[in-house]
Amino acid sequence: MTRRITSIIVFIFMMIGASVYSLAQTPEIDSLIHQADIAPNDSIRMEYLLDLSIAFRDRDPKESRKYAQEALAIAEGIDFLRGIGNGHYFIGISYYYESKWDTAIASLEASKAVFESYGDSLRMSLPMELIAVVNQRRGNSPLALESYFEVLKLLERINDPAGQLSILINIASLFSNHLENYERALVHLKRAESIYETAHDTTRAALKRFLPNIYSNMGICYKNMKDPTLAETYYLKALNISKELDNLMQGSFANNNLGSLAQDRKQFKKALAYYQAAQKGFDELDYTYGRVVSFINVGSAMGELGQFEEGNVFLEKGLAMAIEHQQKPQIRSAYQYLANNYKLEGKYQQAFEMLEQFNVINDSLLAEEGREQLSEMEVKYEAEKKDAEIARKELERQKERQGKIWAIVVAGGILLMGIIGFLLFYIQQQNRKRQTLMALRLKRVEANNLRQLDQLKSRFFANISHEFRTPLTLILGLAQQLKKAIPAGPENKSLAQISHNGLRLLDLIQQLLDLSRLEAGRMQLSPKNGDIMGFIRGVSHSFHSLADNKEILYQIEIPEKPLPASFDPDKLQKILSNLLSNAFKFTEEEGKVRLSIAAKEDHLEIVVEDSGIGIPEEHLDHIFDRFYRVEGSTMQGAGIGLALTKELVQLHEGKIVAVSEVNKGTSFWVRLPFWAIDPALSEMEEAAHSKPILEHGSQSATEKPLFTDSKKPTLLVVEDHTEVRHFIRQQLASHYTILEAANGTIGLAEAKAHQPDLIITDVMMPEMDGHDLTHALKTEALTSHIPVIMLTAKGDRDSKLEGLETGADDYLTKPFDQDELLVRINNLIKQRALLREKFSEGGVLRPKAVSVTSVDEVFLGKVMEVVEINIQNEHFSIEALAEAVNLSRSQLHKKLKALTDMSPSVFVRTMRLHRAKSFLEQKAGTAAEISYLVGFSSPAYFSKCFKDEFGVSPGEV
């Protein structure tokens, strides 16, 4: 990507302007309107209306089209072909200025056909040229080139040098800017220069207006060919001739190009002077695109000169205009330079925010470029296919010119050989096809059988594991109750033994479930950012008590230096725990267990050694098999742990190897990949994604989640007790993105600003308690859809009822079970997702079909009512919809997305399409008529959307 904006001095719109003004001059608009009103006949009135269309062309395309349509209607009424052709042409220009490419081409093709019907080649070249321009603008370079060369041949035939220069400049533009073939671009530019130089004096004077454009394009080519000296020479030529011709537009772009060249040479003061001259010209012309470009360029040059504050003012002004006019490349450049200025100024937080915005718009532009490249490849393929067809027909014509007798003999022989060859080929192909089909069917049957077997085994493991969980839960629960009821004694020790073994059995069941998920392919890695060495140290230290109880020497060798990395903590904990548990299990008292960790570039080397009983060599290859146990062994073990460990290592694409010697011990060596992260980047991510903790008064705590993930659901924790709030945060941070607030007032503001997926709130808080907060949330249209869980020390029935009556979705008492809280949060988020599905079930919005809060139902009903009223209005905007329901555009987007999982634009389009389907089923009109009735401006686009929504075209309904 280039480092700054490079202005493209290929003014396609100027070429159009030159062509249009060759038909009529533009007097003052008021005078034209008056002349049209008092015109003595339709023919003269038509000409004035066309002049008015020209006058409004780049000011108000819709107004321009209105006058062109009036002129077309008059021309058709008096059967005046030239007027009909001009009317279609000016209508096409108005659509071009609105970037409605398909509609523009349709009007231009109609204009071309009219001029061609009575042999007016000069006028016919105008729509032909604009068709090529449209194809170029929409990214179809092969078709644009084909159209340009077609109109160039026509202009050479009728000897129109001005038209030839216009086309040659556009062809050079396409080679330079879209195909990056600067040598080919220079060939066409020099040809244009030659036409100017060899023309007669009178003609040359008229053609001189093209020279700034020619020289500017030459400068661009030489600049991209790394020849800045020649580039500057031609840029200066363009600037001097623009001044001579008093062409402020061309002069402004020449100044802009000279500024870009100076900035490339690190001549920032010189660049700033050129950019400011360009800005002055664009301001005087009130040319939006040029103003945006010059504002951004001035801001970037000032930033390089250390004038950050003043430079940022220009960049922000350019950014605002670029966003308003949807100029994505300029939006990208503005964010890039703002990030650079903030970085040079030492404001890294602002620099990171600008860089994030730059990446978003850059990804969007790259996706668009990809679609354009695919379109060009498709057109290229069609062109090659067409060339092949032409070549084939030419070959057939050559054969026909040969002697008839020889042709008949040869053709007969070829035909006979062809028939025989075809029959042999057909028979062979049929045999191959049958064999292939049989092989595919056999493979499909085998794969289906294996898949059914895998599913059967997975269901068996899952079902039997779940069946075990129910009685185990009862056993553990009753054992816990009895331990509390029975005083200390032998019975209490027995109950402890029951609980210990019950928990062990529960762990085995969980391992079975993990194995079934791995086998079914449902378990995936979920990497998190963190200190991998610190995590391993925490897991390994949890075995110290076991080592002490068995009097085993436990050695840990883990590097002290933190290692920031991306890894799956759950899977890594299971791998380490299984290996260490296995080592302690088979090591007798006064034995030794050693854990060693070594970090390589992109993987860990984990070694777990023990001095246990060892494994015979003939059994070593089977220790990772499921449910395998060494014959004659008296040690405990179900044969699940090592099988699960190997599966988890393979899920990481790692490797595990066991080495053992009987009566001397066993060693496990694991090579486990991880993904390194940049510590500096981790700090920036934390600063960007973590939200401040809002305390009492206006203070804000600085503790933030260590790492965040934009794909996680967002929770807001409202709790006045700092330690309790931090504890809840620690328990949930690995599953959700957490926002925090210290009281209800701050919590309500945070909820409106960020619209989290769920809110957890305490009841007793200063300023605004949990009941008042819940009531405010549930009665506010912007937040009524957010589920609320109340956490409080008040566990009595009346307190629970009071909380639920205020609109809370769930209620938990302190101290709460962490797992239960996670499950309840997950259930509420899933329930909200199910509500969204029911709101938009089958694509038809049904707000009253779901039991939700009345505020949500009223809100959706209001939105649907507003859309229904404006369903025929093709210009009805999302801003207008947001204003009608008293929300900002971003608030409307968040609210509709939360309730229906649709953006506002998709919501409106879906309602339009379903209304259209209803009309079509009632035979209320043609597809084109109905497309306009439901607010689509293009029947072709309506057909595409309709097929995407219902799977059939409108004509098939």
ZAMARGU-4260 file (C-alpha; in steps of 0.2 Angstrom, whole numbers, plus 5000, padded with zeros to 4 digits):
<rodrens>
0) 5000/5000/5000 | 5007/5017/4996 | 5012/5028/5010 | 5002/5044/5005 | 4988/5049/4993
5) 4993/5049/4975 | 4981/5060/4965 | 4975/5052/4949 | 4975/5066/4936 | 4963/5056/4924
10) 4948/5067/4924 | 4935/5055/4917 | 4921/5067/4921 | 4930/5081/4912 | 4930/5071/4896
15) 4911/5069/4898 | 4910/5087/4901 | 4919/5091/4886 | 4908/5080/4875 | 4892/5087/4883
20) 4897/5105/4880 | 4900/5101/4862 | 4881/5099/4861 | 4875/5114/4870 | 4882/5129/4880
25) 4876/5132/4898 | 4869/5150/4901 | 4864/5156/4918 | 4851/5143/4926 | 4838/5156/4930
30) 4839/5163/4912 | 4837/5145/4905 | 4822/5141/4916 | 4814/5157/4910 | 4818/5154/4892
35) 4811/5136/4894 | 4795/5143/4901 | 4792/5155/4887 | 4798/5144/4873 | 4787/5146/4857
40) 4787/5128/4853 | 4791/5111/4859 | 4807/5109/4849 | 4815/5125/4857 | 4808/5121/4874
45) 4817/5104/4873 | 4834/5112/4869 | 4832/5123/4884 | 4828/5108/4895 | 4843/5099/4889
50) 4854/5114/4893 | 4846/5114/4911 | 4851/5096/4912 | 4869/5100/4908 | 4868/5115/4921
55) 4863/5104/4935 | 4874/5089/4930 | 4887/5089/4944 | 4877/5100/4956 | 4861/5089/4958
60) 4860/5073/4947 | 4842/5070/4951 | 4837/5088/4946 | 4848/5085/4930 | 4838/5069/4926
65) 4821/5077/4929 | 4825/5090/4915 | 4832/5077/4904 | 4817/5066/4906 | 4805/5081/4902
70) 4816/5084/4886 | 4815/5065/4881 | 4796/5065/4883 | 4794/5080/4872 | 4806/5073/4859
75) 4797/5056/4859 | 4780/5066/4857 | 4787/5075/4841 | 4797/5060/4835 | 4813/5070/4835
80) 4827/5057/4835 | 4842/5068/4839 | 4832/5074/4854 | 4828/5056/4860 | 4846/5051/4859
85) 4852/5067/4869 | 4838/5064/4882 | 4844/5046/4885 | 4862/5051/4885 | 4859/5065/4898
90) 4849/5053/4909 | 4863/5041/4908 | 4875/5054/4914 | 4864/5058/4929 | 4864/5040/4934
95) 4883/5040/4931 | 4886/5054/4944 | 4875/5044/4956 | 4886/5028/4953 | 4871/5018/4947
100) 4881/5009/4934 | 4868/4996/4927 | 4855/5010/4925 | 4867/5022/4917 | 4873/5009/4904
105) 4855/5005/4900 | 4851/5023/4896 | 4868/5025/4887 | 4864/5009/4876 | 4847/5017/4871
110) 4856/5033/4866 | 4869/5024/4856 | 4855/5014/4847 | 4846/5030/4842 | 4861/5039/4835
115) 4866/5023/4826 | 4849/5022/4818 | 4851/5037/4808 | 4870/5037/4806 | 4876/5051/4817
120) 4893/5044/4821 | 4899/5059/4831 | 4885/5059/4843 | 4885/5040/4844 | 4903/5041/4850
125) 4898/5050/4866 | 4887/5036/4874 | 4900/5024/4868 | 4914/5033/4877 | 4904/5035/4893
130) 4900/5016/4893 | 4918/5012/4893 | 4921/5024/4907 | 4907/5016/4917 | 4915/4999/4914
135) 4932/5006/4920 | 4924/5014/4936 | 4916/4997/4941 | 4932/4988/4939 | 4929/4978/4923
140) 4946/4983/4914 | 4945/4971/4900 | 4927/4976/4894 | 4932/4994/4897 | 4947/4992/4885
145) 4937/4984/4872 | 4924/4998/4873 | 4938/5012/4872 | 4946/5004/4857 | 4929/5002/4848
150) 4925/5021/4850 | 4943/5025/4846 | 4941/5017/4829 | 4925/5026/4826 | 4933/5043/4830
155) 4948/5039/4818 | 4936/5035/4805 | 4926/5052/4806 | 4943/5061/4810 | 4938/5069/4827
160) 4955/5073/4835 | 4947/5080/4851 | 4938/5064/4854 | 4954/5053/4850 | 4964/5063/4863
165) 4950/5060/4876 | 4949/5041/4873 | 4968/5040/4872 | 4970/5048/4889 | 4957/5037/4897
170) 4965/5021/4889 | 4982/5027/4897 | 4973/5030/4913 | 4966/5012/4913 | 4984/5005/4909
175) 4992/5015/4923 | 4980/5015/4937 | 4971/4998/4935 | 4983/4987/4926 | 5000/4996/4932
180) 5007/4994/4915 | 5015/5011/4914 | 5025/5008/4898 | 5009/5004/4888 | 5001/5020/4896
185) 5015/5030/4890 | 5013/5023/4872 | 4995/5030/4872 | 5000/5046/4880 | 5014/5050/4867
190) 5002/5045/4853 | 4990/5058/4860 | 5004/5071/4861 | 5009/5067/4843 | 4991/5070/4837
195) 4991/5088/4846 | 5009/5092/4838 | 5004/5087/4820 | 4987/5096/4820 | 4984/5112/4811
200) 4987/5128/4821 | 4968/5131/4823 | 4965/5113/4828 | 4980/5114/4839 | 4973/5129/4849
205) 4957/5119/4852 | 4966/5104/4857 | 4978/5113/4870 | 4965/5110/4884 | 4970/5092/4884
210) 4989/5095/4887 | 4988/5097/4906 | 4979/5080/4907 | 4992/5072/4895 | 5007/5079/4904
215) 5000/5075/4922 | 4997/5057/4917 | 5015/5056/4910 | 5021/5062/4926 | 5012/5049/4936
220) 5019/5035/4925 | 5037/5041/4927 | 5035/5043/4945 | 5029/5025/4946 | 5043/5020/4935
225) 5055/5027/4948 | 5061/5042/4938 | 5056/5057/4949 | 5066/5070/4938 | 5055/5066/4922
230) 5040/5065/4933 | 5043/5083/4940 | 5047/5089/4922 | 5030/5084/4916 | 5020/5089/4932
235) 5028/5107/4930 | 5023/5107/4911 | 5005/5102/4916 | 5005/5116/4930 | 5012/5130/4918
240) 4999/5126/4904 | 4985/5125/4916 | 4989/5143/4922 | 4991/5148/4904 | 4973/5141/4900
245) 4967/5148/4917 | 4961/5130/4921 | 4960/5130/4940 | 4955/5112/4941 | 4970/5105/4931
250) 4982/5117/4940 | 4976/5111/4957 | 4979/5093/4953 | 4996/5097/4946 | 5000/5106/4962
255) 4994/5091/4972 | 5005/5079/4961 | 5020/5090/4964 | 5017/5090/4982 | 5016/5071/4982
260) 5033/5070/4973 | 5041/5082/4985 | 5035/5072/5000 | 5042/5056/4993 | 5059/5065/4992
265) 5057/5071/5010 | 5055/5089/5005 | 5041/5092/5017 | 5041/5111/5017 | 5040/5111/4998
270) 5027/5098/4998 | 5016/5108/5010 | 5017/5123/4999 | 5011/5113/4984 | 4997/5105/4994
275) 4991/5122/5001 | 4991/5129/4983 | 4980/5114/4978 | 4969/5116/4993 | 4966/5134/4989
280) 4961/5130/4971 | 4949/5116/4976 | 4941/5127/4989 | 4938/5140/4976 | 4930/5127/4964
285) 4921/5119/4979 | 4926/5102/4972 | 4923/5089/4986 | 4935/5075/4980 | 4949/5088/4978
290) 4946/5096/4995 | 4946/5079/5004 | 4963/5074/4995 | 4971/5091/4999 | 4965/5092/5017
295) 4973/5075/5020 | 4989/5079/5011 | 4991/5096/5020 | 4988/5087/5037 | 5001/5073/5033
300) 5014/5086/5027 | 5012/5096/5043 | 5014/5080/5054 | 5030/5077/5045 | 5036/5094/5050
305) 5031/5092/5068 | 5015/5103/5067 | 5004/5089/5074 | 4990/5099/5082 | 4987/5110/5066
310) 4990/5095/5055 | 4977/5084/5064 | 4964/5098/5062 | 4966/5096/5043 | 4966/5077/5044
315) 4950/5077/5054 | 4942/5089/5042 | 4947/5078/5027 | 4941/5062/5037 | 4924/5070/5041
320) 4921/5074/5022 | 4927/5058/5016 | 4915/5048/5028 | 4901/5060/5022 | 4904/5056/5004
325) 4909/5038/5007 | 4927/5040/4999 | 4935/5024/5007 | 4953/5026/5000 | 4953/5043/5007
330) 4946/5037/5024 | 4959/5024/5025 | 4973/5037/5021 | 4966/5049/5034 | 4966/5036/5048
335) 4984/5031/5043 | 4991/5049/5044 | 4982/5052/5060 | 4989/5036/5068 | 5007/5042/5061
340) 5005/5059/5069 | 4999/5053/5086 | 5013/5040/5086 | 5026/5054/5082 | 5018/5065/5095
345) 5019/5051/5108 | 5001/5048/5110 | 5001/5030/5108 | 4983/5026/5114 | 4976/5038/5100
350) 4988/5031/5088 | 4982/5013/5091 | 4963/5018/5090 | 4967/5027/5073 | 4977/5011/5067
355) 4962/5000/5072 | 4950/5011/5061 | 4963/5010/5047 | 4964/4991/5048 | 4944/4990/5047
360) 4943/5001/5031 | 4958/4993/5023 | 4951/4975/5025 | 4935/4982/5017 | 4945/4989/5002
365) 4955/4973/5000 | 4939/4963/4999 | 4932/4975/4986 | 4948/4974/4976 | 4946/4955/4977
370) 4929/4955/4970 | 4935/4967/4956 | 4949/4955/4952 | 4937/4940/4951 | 4925/4951/4940
375) 4940/4955/4928 | 4945/4936/4928 | 4928/4931/4923 | 4927/4944/4909 | 4944/4939/4903
380) 4938/4921/4902 | 4923/4926/4892 | 4934/4936/4880 | 4946/4922/4878 | 4931/4910/4874
385) 4925/4923/4861 | 4942/4924/4853 | 4943/4905/4852 | 4926/4904/4844 | 4931/4917/4831
390) 4947/4907/4827 | 4937/4891/4825 | 4925/4900/4813 | 4940/4907/4803 | 4947/4889/4802
395) 4931/4883/4795 | 4930/4896/4782 | 4948/4892/4776 | 4943/4873/4774 | 4928/4878/4764
400) 4939/4888/4751 | 4948/4871/4747 | 4942/4861/4733 | 4925/4853/4734 | 4930/4835/4730
405) 4945/4835/4741 | 4934/4843/4755 | 4921/4830/4753 | 4934/4816/4753 | 4944/4823/4768
410) 4928/4828/4777 | 4921/4810/4774 | 4936/4802/4781 | 4937/4814/4796 | 4919/4811/4799
415) 4921/4792/4798 | 4936/4792/4809 | 4928/4804/4821 | 4912/4793/4822 | 4923/4778/4826
420) 4934/4788/4838 | 4919/4795/4846 | 4911/4778/4848 | 4927/4771/4856 | 4929/4786/4867
425) 4911/4786/4872 | 4911/4767/4877 | 4928/4770/4886 | 4921/4785/4895 | 4905/4776/4900
430) 4915/4761/4907 | 4926/4773/4917 | 4911/4783/4923 | 4902/4767/4929 | 4918/4761/4938
435) 4920/4779/4946 | 4902/4779/4951 | 4904/4762/4959 | 4920/4766/4968 | 4912/4783/4974
440) 4896/4773/4980 | 4907/4761/4989 | 4918/4774/4997 | 4902/4784/5002 | 4894/4768/5010
445) 4910/4765/5019 | 4912/4783/5025 | 4894/4783/5030 | 4896/4767/5040 | 4911/4773/5049
450) 4902/4790/5052 | 4887/4781/5060 | 4899/4770/5070 | 4908/4785/5077 | 4891/4794/5081
455) 4885/4778/5089 | 4901/4777/5100 | 4900/4796/5104 | 4882/4795/5109 | 4886/4779/5119
460) 4900/4788/5129 | 4890/4804/5131 | 4874/4795/5136 | 4882/4783/5149 | 4892/4797/5156
465) 4877/4808/5159 | 4868/4793/5166 | 4882/4791/5179 | 4882/4809/5183 | 4864/4809/5191
470) 4867/4795/5204 | 4885/4802/5207 | 4877/4820/5211 | 4865/4812/5223 | 4879/4802/5232
475) 4891/4817/5233 | 4877/4828/5239 | 4871/4816/5253 | 4889/4813/5258 | 4892/4831/5260
480) 4876/4833/5271 | 4880/4818/5282 | 4898/4825/5285 | 4890/4841/5291 | 4877/4832/5302
485) 4889/4819/5310 | 4903/4825/5322 | 4921/4821/5319 | 4924/4802/5321 | 4927/4786/5311
490) 4911/4788/5301 | 4916/4806/5296 | 4932/4798/5289 | 4922/4786/5279 | 4911/4799/5272
495) 4927/4809/5267 | 4933/4793/5258 | 4916/4791/5249 | 4917/4810/5243 | 4935/4807/5237
500) 4931/4792/5227 | 4915/4800/5220 | 4924/4815/5214 | 4937/4803/5206 | 4924/4794/5197
505) 4916/4811/5192 | 4933/4815/5184 | 4934/4799/5175 | 4917/4802/5168 | 4922/4820/5162
510) 4937/4812/5153 | 4925/4800/5144 | 4915/4815/5138 | 4931/4824/5132 | 4936/4808/5123
515) 4919/4807/5114 | 4920/4825/5109 | 4937/4823/5102 | 4932/4808/5092 | 4917/4817/5086
520) 4928/4832/5080 | 4918/4844/5092 | 4933/4849/5103 | 4943/4863/5096 | 4958/4873/5103
525) 4953/4890/5112 | 4969/4899/5113 | 4971/4913/5126 | 4985/4926/5128 | 4995/4924/5144
530) 5011/4919/5153 | 5013/4901/5149 | 5027/4898/5161 | 5017/4905/5175 | 5002/4895/5171
535) 5012/4878/5171 | 5020/4883/5187 | 5003/4885/5195 | 4997/4868/5189 | 5013/4859/5194
540) 5013/4867/5212 | 4995/4859/5215 | 5004/4842/5216 | 5015/4847/5231 | 5002/4841/5244
545) 5001/4824/5235 | 5020/4822/5235 | 5021/4826/5253 | 5007/4813/5258 | 5016/4800/5248
550) 5033/4806/5254 | 5039/4807/5236 | 5053/4819/5231 | 5045/4831/5218 | 5057/4841/5208
555) 5051/4855/5197 | 5062/4864/5183 | 5053/4878/5175 | 5061/4894/5169 | 5058/4909/5180
560) 5057/4921/5166 | 5039/4924/5160 | 5035/4918/5143 | 5020/4928/5135 | 5011/4916/5123
565) 4995/4911/5115 | 4989/4894/5122 | 4974/4884/5127 | 4974/4884/5146 | 4961/4870/5148
570) 4969/4858/5136 | 4987/4861/5143 | 4980/4859/5161 | 4973/4842/5157 | 4989/4836/5148
575) 5000/4841/5163 | 4988/4835/5176 | 4986/4818/5168 | 5005/4815/5166 | 5009/4820/5183
580) 4994/4810/5191 | 5000/4795/5181 | 5018/4798/5188 | 5013/4799/5206 | 5001/4784/5204
585) 5015/4772/5199 | 5028/4779/5210 | 5030/4771/5228 | 5035/4780/5244 | 5052/4789/5245
590) 5052/4788/5226 | 5055/4803/5214 | 5045/4813/5201 | 5053/4826/5190 | 5044/4839/5179
595) 5055/4849/5167 | 5050/4862/5155 | 5060/4870/5141 | 5054/4884/5129 | 5060/4883/5111
600) 5055/4896/5097 | 5037/4890/5094 | 5035/4875/5105 | 5037/4868/5123 | 5047/4852/5128
605) 5038/4844/5143 | 5047/4830/5152 | 5039/4820/5166 | 5050/4807/5174 | 5046/4795/5188
610) 5056/4782/5198 | 5041/4770/5198 | 5038/4752/5193 | 5041/4755/5174 | 5032/4747/5159
615) 5038/4731/5151 | 5044/4734/5133 | 5031/4723/5125 | 5017/4734/5133 | 5025/4751/5129
620) 5017/4753/5112 | 4999/4751/5119 | 4999/4762/5134 | 4990/4776/5124 | 4976/4764/5119
625) 4960/4767/5127 | 4956/4756/5142 | 4972/4747/5141 | 4980/4740/5157 | 4996/4730/5159
630) 4992/4712/5163 | 4996/4707/5180 | 4997/4725/5186 | 4989/4728/5203 | 4990/4747/5201
635) 4974/4758/5199 | 4969/4765/5183 | 4955/4764/5170 | 4966/4767/5155 | 4958/4783/5150
640) 4970/4797/5156 | 4985/4793/5144 | 4973/4790/5129 | 4965/4807/5132 | 4982/4815/5134
645) 4988/4809/5118 | 4972/4815/5109 | 4974/4832/5116 | 4992/4833/5111 | 4987/4828/5093
650) 4974/4841/5094 | 4988/4853/5096 | 4997/4845/5081 | 5011/4840/5094 | 5020/4824/5098
655) 5021/4813/5114 | 5033/4798/5117 | 5035/4786/5132 | 5052/4778/5137 | 5052/4766/5151
660) 5062/4752/5160 | 5055/4740/5172 | 5059/4744/5191 | 5068/4760/5186 | 5054/4771/5180
665) 5045/4780/5165 | 5048/4796/5156 | 5036/4805/5145 | 5042/4818/5132 | 5030/4830/5125
670) 5033/4842/5111 | 5018/4855/5112 | 5016/4870/5100 | 5011/4887/5106 | 5009/4904/5097
675) 5021/4918/5102 | 5014/4935/5105 | 5023/4952/5106 | 5023/4959/5124 | 5021/4977/5118
680) 5007/4972/5107 | 4998/4963/5122 | 4999/4980/5131 | 4991/4989/5117 | 4978/4977/5115
685) 4974/4977/5134 | 4974/4996/5134 | 4962/4996/5118 | 4950/4983/5124 | 4949/4984/5143
690) 4936/4997/5150 | 4940/5007/5165 | 4932/5002/5182 | 4921/5017/5187 | 4922/5020/5206
695) 4913/5031/5218 | 4913/5050/5214 | 4923/5052/5198 | 4938/5041/5202 | 4942/5026/5190
700) 4952/5011/5195 | 4965/5005/5183 | 4963/4986/5185 | 4958/4979/5168 | 4957/4961/5161
705) 4974/4955/5156 | 4967/4949/5139 | 4951/4952/5129 | 4943/4944/5114 | 4931/4954/5103
710) 4921/4938/5099 | 4916/4935/5118 | 4899/4941/5124 | 4901/4956/5135 | 4895/4957/5153
715) 4893/4972/5164 | 4896/4969/5183 | 4888/4982/5194 | 4894/4980/5212 | 4900/4993/5225
720) 4911/4981/5234 | 4928/4982/5225 | 4935/4965/5231 | 4918/4956/5227 | 4918/4965/5210
725) 4936/4960/5206 | 4932/4942/5212 | 4917/4940/5200 | 4928/4948/5186 | 4942/4935/5189
730) 4929/4920/5188 | 4921/4926/5172 | 4936/4935/5162 | 4941/4919/5153 | 4923/4917/5146
735) 4917/4934/5143 | 4923/4952/5140 | 4920/4961/5157 | 4914/4979/5160 | 4913/4986/5178
740) 4904/5000/5187 | 4904/5004/5206 | 4885/5009/5207 | 4869/5009/5198 | 4870/5027/5191
745) 4887/5023/5183 | 4880/5006/5178 | 4865/5013/5169 | 4877/5025/5159 | 4888/5011/5155
750) 4874/5000/5149 | 4867/5013/5137 | 4884/5017/5130 | 4890/4999/5127 | 4874/4988/5127
755) 4882/4973/5135 | 4875/4955/5132 | 4870/4953/5151 | 4871/4963/5167 | 4875/4956/5184
760) 4871/4968/5198 | 4871/4969/5217 | 4855/4975/5226 | 4862/4986/5240 | 4872/5000/5232
765) 4874/5019/5235 | 4866/5032/5223 | 4855/5019/5214 | 4852/5002/5221 | 4850/4986/5210
770) 4831/4987/5210 | 4830/5005/5204 | 4844/5000/5191 | 4834/4985/5185 | 4818/4995/5183
775) 4827/5009/5173 | 4835/4996/5162 | 4819/4987/5158 | 4808/5003/5155 | 4821/5011/5143
780) 4819/5006/5125 | 4838/5006/5122 | 4842/4993/5136 | 4825/4984/5139 | 4832/4968/5130
785) 4847/4966/5141 | 4845/4951/5153 | 4849/4955/5172 | 4855/4944/5185 | 4854/4950/5203
790) 4867/4945/5216 | 4864/4949/5234 | 4866/4943/5252 | 4847/4944/5255 | 4841/4926/5251
795) 4824/4927/5259 | 4808/4924/5248 | 4802/4942/5249 | 4818/4949/5243 | 4819/4937/5228
800) 4801/4941/5223 | 4805/4960/5225 | 4820/4958/5213 | 4810/4947/5200 | 4795/4960/5200
805) 4807/4974/5195 | 4811/4964/5179 | 4827/4954/5184 | 4829/4938/5174 | 4837/4928/5187
810) 4842/4929/5206 | 4857/4922/5215 | 4862/4923/5233 | 4879/4926/5240 | 4890/4916/5242
815) 4886/4909/5225 | 4892/4894/5216 | 4904/4899/5202 | 4899/4885/5190 | 4881/4889/5193
820) 4883/4907/5189 | 4892/4903/5173 | 4878/4891/5168 | 4864/4904/5172 | 4874/4917/5162
825) 4876/4905/5147 | 4857/4900/5148 | 4851/4918/5148 | 4862/4923/5133 | 4856/4907/5124
830) 4838/4912/5128 | 4841/4929/5121 | 4848/4921/5105 | 4832/4910/5103 | 4821/4926/5105
835) 4831/4934/5091 | 4827/4918/5080 | 4809/4919/5084 | 4808/4937/5081 | 4814/4934/5063
840) 4808/4916/5061 | 4806/4912/5042 | 4812/4929/5037 | 4795/4936/5043 | 4795/4948/5058
845) 4783/4943/5071 | 4786/4953/5087 | 4770/4948/5096 | 4773/4929/5093 | 4786/4929/5107
850) 4784/4933/5126 | 4796/4948/5129 | 4796/4964/5138 | 4782/4976/5133 | 4795/4989/5129
855) 4804/4978/5116 | 4787/4973/5108 | 4782/4992/5107 | 4799/4997/5100 | 4799/4983/5086
860) 4781/4988/5082 | 4786/5006/5080 | 4800/5002/5069 | 4789/4990/5058 | 4776/5004/5057
865) 4789/5017/5051 | 4796/5005/5038 | 4778/5001/5032 | 4774/5019/5030 | 4790/5022/5019
870) 4790/5005/5010 | 4788/5014/4993 | 4801/5027/4996 | 4817/5022/4988 | 4826/5036/4997
875) 4821/5031/5014 | 4837/5031/5024 | 4842/5022/5040 | 4845/5039/5047 | 4827/5044/5044
880) 4822/5027/5053 | 4833/5031/5068 | 4826/5048/5069 | 4808/5042/5069 | 4811/5030/5084
885) 4821/5043/5093 | 4838/5034/5092 | 4855/5038/5084 | 4860/5027/5070 | 4872/5017/5080
890) 4859/5015/5094 | 4847/5008/5082 | 4859/4996/5075 | 4864/4989/5092 | 4845/4988/5097
895) 4839/4979/5081 | 4854/4968/5081 | 4851/4962/5099 | 4832/4959/5096 | 4832/4952/5078
900) 4850/4948/5073 | 4848/4960/5058 | 4856/4976/5054 | 4844/4991/5050 | 4847/4990/5032
905) 4844/4971/5031 | 4828/4973/5042 | 4821/4986/5030 | 4826/4976/5014 | 4818/4960/5022
910) 4801/4969/5025 | 4802/4976/5007 | 4805/4959/5000 | 4791/4950/5010 | 4779/4964/5004
915) 4785/4961/4986 | 4782/4942/4988 | 4764/4945/4994 | 4761/4957/4979 | 4768/4944/4967
920) 4757/4930/4975 | 4742/4941/4972 | 4747/4945/4954 | 4747/4963/4958 | 4758/4968/4944
925) 4774/4963/4935 | 4791/4960/4944 | 4797/4977/4938 | 4782/4987/4944 | 4782/4978/4961
930) 4800/4982/4963 | 4796/5001/4962 | 4781/4998/4973 | 4792/4992/4987 | 4806/5005/4986
935) 4819/4997/4975 | 4826/5009/4962 | 4833/4995/4951 | 4822/4979/4945 | 4839/4970/4942
940) 4845/4973/4960 | 4827/4968/4966 | 4828/4951/4957 | 4845/4947/4964 | 4839/4951/4982
945) 4823/4942/4980 | 4832/4926/4974 | 4845/4928/4988 | 4830/4929/5001 | 4818/4915/4994
950) 4829/4905/4982 | 4818/4908/4967 | 4817/4923/4955 | 4801/4935/4956 | 4795/4927/4939
955) 4794/4910/4947 | 4782/4915/4961
</rodrens>
